């Protein structure tokens, strides 16, 4: 499955590493193709 992460997700993940967007981004990076 291909996942598209927009800039809002990327910025949120960088600013708040324990947030849900960060967790979603890490999960997508580990288990899917970005």
C-alpha positions in Angstrom: 0.0 0.0 0.0 1.3 3.4 -0.8 0.9 6.2 1.8 0.9 9.9 1.1 1.9 12.1 4.1 1.2 15.8 3.6 3.3 18.6 5.2 0.9 19.0 8.1 1.7 15.4 9.2 5.4 15.9 8.7 5.6 19.1 10.7 3.4 17.8 13.5 5.6 14.7 13.8 8.7 16.8 14.0 7.3 19.3 16.5 5.5 16.7 18.7 7.3 13.4 18.5 4.8 11.6 20.8 1.7 12.8 18.9 -0.7 10.6 16.9 0.6 12.1 13.6 4.1 11.1 14.6 2.9 7.6 15.5 1.0 7.3 12.2 4.0 8.5 10.2 6.3 6.0 12.0 3.9 3.1 11.4 3.5 4.1 7.7 7.3 4.3 7.3 7.9 0.9 8.8 5.1 -1.1 7.2 4.2 0.7 4.0 5.7 2.4 1.0 5.8 6.2 1.3 
